[in-house]
């Protein structure tokens, strides 16, 4: 068990931030779940979401302690850095296109379902950064909100909580099972 919390590896890995993204997914999944549970007329409470998003961003991206403690040995290569930047930047235009178009109608269910679809799509750009598991996460986080657009009789509460739980599940997997995932696919040969 102690192995999970140490960062002492003999090999450089291909996906050094896999545990940090696991923490991010657990945090943001928890925020989405909580914001959905207290959603009110907005379906997913934007104030809870934005506050939680900001705190989660600080914990995983701006806090040097978390990056230092939970990053694995190695650095992102040029492609990974570029794709990470494109992935981050793509989220907001995708959210505007997929969810923002429903804002004038006041249909918050469709706004948030579109936003969740945009989030699922943007995970595709992180496949080179964090591995093939991001494809599976993208599929799961895109299918559920699309289903919600067709089954309007099912409350948004169901889809918001499922989306949050999917992210939490993938986050826990990446944080705890990174060793099995990396051993099979991600170690870089050193000679």
Protein Blocks (a to p, Z undefined) as FASTA:
>chain_A
ZZmmpccdfbdcfblmlmmmmmmmmmmmmmmmmmmmmnmmnopafklmmmmmmmmmmmmm
mmmklmmmmpccddddfklmmmmmmmmmmmmmmmmmmmmmmmmnopaklmmmmmmmmmmm
mmmmmmmmnojklmmmmmmmmmmmmmmmmmmmbcfklmmmmmmmmmmmmmmmmmmmmmmm
mmmmmpccfZZ
